[in-house]
Amino acid sequence: VKEYELRLRERFVNTASVAARTDWADVGLAQQRPAEVDGEPLAKKKRGYGSSSEEESDDEDDAAQTILESNASLFATSSSGQTLPPTLLNVVRTRDGNLSDPNNSVVSALQFHPGSDEDNPLLMTAGMDKMLRFFRIDEEEDNPKIHGIHFPKMPITCASFLGDSGSVVLSGRRPFFYVYDALSGKIQKVPSIVGRTERSLEKFSVSRDGKMIAFMGNDGYVILVDGKTRQWVGDLKMNGSVRAIEFEEGGEYVLGSGSDGDVYRWHIGSRRCVERFHNEDGTITSSLAVSSNFLAV
């Protein structure tokens, strides 16, 4: 075995090492050998720029060499002096948000109020037990319950704040939906959407400013409802059934996708589809998430 190893090494020296130099990867040799450009030493080429330029270039070479010899991050560290690992998030498990009054069924909707305090945000939960609950997230007080209201005729499948207001839109597998004003305590029941025959309005999405509500309708229709008047303002159409809707941050465009696997982008003002592309994995879309620069399907 040793004789075979020696023969392989001798063959490599006579063939591969001659054809392809690998001594550039040796840090020790690289530091001893001056860099060359077009066959001439780099230091010799830089002498014509004056002694000051030569000193500056030497400093730059030393700085570059220091960076290349280290695998440290080139970005600034956090206030604690530690960088965030690319594959690990520092997450701390805290008390359940609805610990003071848990749901009696599956939680089908939850959301933090967009305008609440970041340190002690207001959490809204809703579920199939027909209850809408509000909690103040405060670890020192075990996340106290602020308020709760029962909707006897509708198991809640979807709920969302209307922008940063105190109003909440709620829907279920019913042809009607509710709007609850948490500030005044009033409940508005919208019996139906004029011109539509859907028996279920169980899924919807609200624009960031709360001015528009988009319900998932039948036969690929996206139903637009004014967030203030609760009246129908228009329909959008896609091929296949609607499975996911999401507004962009500006509120001028809405994205939708469904059973055909295509993602549609409509301009709300003109009601026209301005962009359409296919989901590359070829599966049915079930959810969309939009940021200022990215779209997650």
C-alpha positions in Angstrom: 0.0 0.0 0.0 2.8 2.4 0.8 4.6 1.7 -2.4 1.4 2.4 -4.3 0.9 5.7 -2.5 4.5 6.7 -3.3 4.0 6.0 -7.0 0.8 8.1 -7.0 2.5 11.0 -5.4 5.4 10.8 -7.8 3.1 10.7 -10.8 1.2 13.8 -9.5 4.4 15.7 -9.1 5.4 14.9 -12.7 2.0 15.6 -14.3 -0.7 17.5 -12.5 1.5 19.8 -10.4 3.3 20.9 -13.4 0.2 21.6 -15.5 -1.7 23.5 -12.7 0.2 25.4 -10.0 -1.3 25.1 -6.5 1.4 26.8 -4.5 -0.7 30.0 -4.6 -2.9 28.4 -1.9 0.1 28.1 0.5 -0.2 31.2 2.8 3.4 31.0 3.8 4.7 31.0 0.3 2.3 33.8 -0.7 3.6 36.0 2.0 7.2 35.4 1.0 6.7 35.9 -2.7 6.0 39.4 -3.9 2.9 39.8 -6.0 3.4 40.1 -9.8 1.5 41.8 -12.5 2.3 41.0 -16.2 5.5 39.2 -15.0 6.9 42.2 -13.0 6.8 42.6 -9.3 3.9 44.7 -8.1 6.1 46.9 -5.9 8.3 47.7 -8.9 5.3 48.8 -11.0 4.1 51.1 -8.2 7.4 53.0 -7.8 6.7 55.3 -10.7 3.8 56.9 -8.7 6.1 58.5 -6.1 7.2 57.4 -2.6 3.9 58.6 -0.9 1.8 56.5 -3.2 4.1 53.6 -2.6 3.6 53.8 1.1 -0.1 54.2 0.8 -0.3 51.2 -1.5 1.7 49.1 1.0 -0.7 50.0 3.7 -3.6 49.0 1.5 -2.0 45.7 0.6 -1.5 45.0 4.3 -5.1 45.8 5.1 -6.3 43.7 2.3 -4.1 40.8 3.3 -5.4 41.1 6.9 -9.0 40.9 5.6 -8.3 37.9 3.3 -6.5 36.0 6.0 -9.5 36.2 8.4 -13.0 34.7 8.2 -14.5 37.3 10.5 -17.7 39.1 9.4 -17.2 42.4 7.4 -20.4 43.8 8.9 -20.8 45.7 12.1 -21.8 43.8 15.2 -24.8 44.4 17.3 -24.9 46.5 20.5 -24.1 43.5 22.5 -21.0 42.8 20.5 -22.3 39.6 19.0 -23.3 38.8 15.5 -26.4 36.9 14.6 -25.7 33.4 13.3 -27.1 32.9 9.8 -28.8 29.6 10.7 -29.9 30.3 14.3 -32.5 32.8 15.7 -32.4 33.7 19.4 -36.0 33.0 20.4 -37.2 32.9 24.0 -40.4 31.0 24.9 -42.7 33.2 27.0 -46.2 32.8 28.5 -49.1 32.1 26.2 -50.7 35.2 24.9 -54.2 34.0 25.9 -53.1 32.4 29.1 -55.7 34.3 31.2 -58.6 33.1 29.0 -57.7 30.3 26.5 -59.9 29.5 23.6 -62.3 26.6 23.9 -61.5 25.5 20.3 -58.9 25.9 17.7 -57.6 29.5 17.3 -58.4 30.4 13.7 -57.3 34.0 13.7 -54.9 36.2 15.7 -53.2 39.5 15.1 -51.3 42.2 17.0 -52.8 45.7 16.7 -50.7 47.6 14.2 -50.8 50.8 16.3 -50.3 49.4 19.7 -47.3 49.7 22.0 -44.3 47.6 20.8 -43.4 46.6 24.4 -46.9 45.8 25.5 -48.9 45.1 22.3 -52.6 44.4 22.0 -53.3 40.9 20.9 -56.6 39.8 19.2 -57.6 36.2 19.0 -60.7 34.5 17.5 -61.8 30.9 17.0 -64.5 28.4 16.3 -65.9 28.9 19.9 -67.5 32.1 18.5 -65.4 34.3 20.8 -63.4 37.4 20.0 -60.8 38.2 22.7 -58.3 41.0 23.4 -55.2 40.6 25.5 -52.5 43.1 26.7 -49.2 41.3 26.4 -47.5 42.1 29.7 -45.2 39.4 31.2 -45.3 40.9 34.6 -49.1 40.6 34.8 -49.5 37.3 32.9 -51.0 38.9 29.8 -54.3 40.1 31.2 -57.5 39.8 29.1 -58.9 43.2 28.2 -62.2 42.3 26.7 -64.1 39.5 25.1 -67.3 39.3 23.1 -69.5 36.3 21.9 -71.0 36.0 18.4 -73.6 33.3 18.9 -74.5 32.9 15.2 -71.0 32.6 13.7 -68.0 30.3 14.4 -65.2 32.7 13.5 -62.8 31.5 10.8 -61.1 34.8 9.9 -60.6 38.1 11.8 -58.5 41.2 11.2 -58.1 44.8 12.4 -59.2 47.5 9.9 -55.8 49.2 9.7 -54.7 50.9 12.9 -58.3 51.7 14.0 -60.1 49.9 16.8 -62.5 48.1 14.4 -62.3 44.4 13.7 -63.8 42.5 10.7 -65.0 39.0 11.4 -66.3 36.3 9.1 -67.1 32.6 9.1 -68.9 30.0 6.9 -71.9 32.4 6.6 -73.2 34.7 3.9 -72.8 37.7 6.2 -69.9 39.2 8.2 -69.5 41.4 11.3 -67.6 44.6 12.0 -66.9 45.2 15.7 -65.9 48.6 17.0 -63.8 47.9 20.1 -63.8 51.6 21.1 -67.6 52.0 21.2 -68.5 48.4 21.7 -70.9 48.4 18.8 -71.4 45.5 16.4 -72.4 46.0 12.8 -73.8 43.0 10.9 -73.4 43.2 7.1 -76.1 40.8 5.9 -74.7 40.2 2.5 -72.6 41.7 -0.3 -74.9 43.3 -2.9 -74.7 41.5 -6.2 -73.0 38.4 -4.9 -74.5 35.0 -4.1 -71.8 33.4 -2.0 -73.0 31.3 0.9 -69.7 31.6 2.7 -67.4 34.6 3.2 -65.0 32.7 5.5 -61.7 34.1 4.1 -60.7 37.6 3.4 -57.7 40.0 3.5 -57.6 43.7 4.7 -55.4 46.4 3.2 -52.7 47.9 5.5 -54.6 51.2 5.7 -58.0 49.5 6.3 -59.6 51.1 3.3 -60.3 47.9 1.4 -61.4 44.4 2.2 -61.0 41.5 -0.3 -63.2 38.4 0.2 -62.5 35.1 -1.6 -65.6 34.4 -3.7 -66.8 31.6 -5.9 -65.5 30.7 -9.4 -62.2 32.6 -9.1 -63.7 35.9 -8.0 -62.1 38.3 -5.6 -64.8 40.5 -4.1 -63.7 44.1 -3.1 -65.6 45.8 -0.3 -65.1 49.4 1.0 -63.7 49.3 4.5 -65.6 52.3 5.6 -69.0 51.9 3.9 -69.0 48.1 3.9 -70.4 48.3 0.3 -69.3 46.3 -2.8 -67.0 48.3 -5.0 -65.9 45.7 -7.6 -64.8 42.2 -8.6 -61.5 40.7 -9.7 -61.3 37.5 -11.7 -58.7 34.7 -11.9 -58.6 31.2 -13.5 -59.4 28.5 -11.0 -60.6 28.9 -7.4 -59.2 31.6 -5.1 -57.0 30.2 -2.2 -55.0 33.2 -1.1 -55.2 37.1 -1.2 -52.8 39.7 0.0 -52.6 43.5 -0.4 -49.3 45.2 -1.1 -48.0 47.8 1.4 -49.2 50.8 -0.6 -52.7 49.5 -1.0 -52.9 50.2 -4.7 -52.3 46.6 -5.7 -53.6 43.2 -4.5 -52.1 39.8 -5.2 -54.1 36.6 -5.5 -53.5 32.9 -6.3 -55.3 29.6 -6.2 -55.8 26.2 -7.7 -54.1 27.0 -11.0 -50.8 27.8 -9.3 -50.6 31.3 -11.0 -50.0 34.5 -9.0 -52.1 37.5 -10.2 -51.4 41.1 -9.5 -54.3 43.6 -10.0 -54.4 47.4 -9.9 -57.3 48.2 -7.6 -58.1 51.5 -9.2 -58.5 50.1 -12.8 -59.5 46.6 -11.7 -57.1 45.3 -14.3 -54.6 42.4 -14.0 -51.2 44.1 -14.6 -49.0 41.0 -14.0 -49.3 37.2 -13.9 -46.7 34.6 -13.4 -46.6 30.9 -12.6 -45.6 29.4 -9.3 -42.4 27.4 -10.2 -43.1 24.4 -7.8 -46.4 23.7 -9.6 -48.4 23.2 -6.5 -51.7 24.8 -5.5 -51.1 28.1 -3.6 -52.4 28.2 -0.1 -50.9 31.4 1.3 -49.2 34.6 0.3 -47.1 37.1 2.2 -45.9 40.5 0.8 -43.2 42.9 2.0 -41.9 46.0 0.4 -39.4 44.1 -1.7 -40.4 40.4 -1.6 -43.3 38.0 -2.2 -43.5 34.6 -0.4 -45.8 32.0 -2.0 
